[in-house]
Amino acid sequence: MAEQTHYEVLDVSRDAEPGEIERAWALAAATWAEDSLAVYSLFGAEDAAGVRERVELAWRVLSDPEARRDYDATLEAEPAAPEPPRRVFAAAAEAAPPAAELGPALRGLDDPDDEAEFAAFDGARLRRARLRRGLELDQIASITKINPTYLRFLEEEHFAGLPAPVYVRGFLVSYARCVGLEPRSVAASYMQRFFVATRASERAKPSP
């Protein structure tokens, strides 16, 4: 969360209206409340307290028109990433162990679209990046402290089994860092698929 913008912390767009920001803050505050299930199932008490402070900071800035304007100016002044996602991915692939050392796990996983500049980061692409690094899900779980079930759900795009978007975005950032991908690009690309799928699922539910 420390690397996320205030907008990403509250899971709203840069042009979100004040009412939308307030609703997002209320949802995040309830999600991270001390008695919330998320606190016990995903993070320790100390980490959860840090997240609550991060959520409150985002709310204080974005709910104040003048502070939000100044904050937006700092975002616009940020330099562009030094490398596009395609080159970062290529560098990760070059640094990975030779395919021969990874055994049969990589067979049939080569996909030329991974090298395309605007290729989407879907679950299958995340898995390929992990295997090229020679990493198991349990190893990533040990490094990131993310439940391996959620990591598997990310790769399988089992969106219904994943928690709220604010958690999923954080999972993606940590996962991407472990496998040598550019975190912001991975999170932005994957979250588009996540939102499309979850909204379609909501529309498909029968009316009460």
C-alpha positions, 0 to 999 in steps of 0.5 A: 500500500505504501507505493499506491496512490491515494486513489488506488488505496481507496480504489477510485479513479482520478476523476472520482466525484466527492460522493464516490470518494466518501463511499469508497472511504467508508467501505475501506474503513469498514473493511479494515476495522479492528473487528473485521474478518480481513484483519485476522484472515489476511494481516496481523494487527500491526499491519492492519493498523498501518493500513487503517492509517494509510486509508485515513490519510488518503481520505483526509487528502482527497476529501479536502478540495485544496489538498486534493488539487495540490496532491494531483499536481504532485502526481502529474509531476512524477517522472515516467517509469524508466522502462515500459512493461515489455522491457521489464518482462524481457529482463525478467525472462533473461534473468530466469533459470534456463528452461531446461533446468525448470523441467516440464513445467514450461512446456507449452507455456511459451506465448509470443504475446507476452513480449507484445508491448500492450499485451494484457497481464492475465492469470496465465501470463502471471503464471508463465512469469512465475515459472520462468523464475522457477518459483512455486506458489508456496515460495511466493506466499512465504515472501509476500505473506499472501495466502497461497490460495489467493495466489492460485486464484489470481493465476486461475482468474477465480475472481469470485474467490478473491477478496475486495479489490483493494486487497487484490490490487495489493496482492498483484503488486507483491506478486509482480515484484516477486516475479520481476514484472512492473507492479503498477502495469500488472495491477492496472491491467489485471484489475481491468479484467477483474472489474469486467468479470465481477460486474458481469457476474453481478448483472447475471444475478437474479433480482430479489 
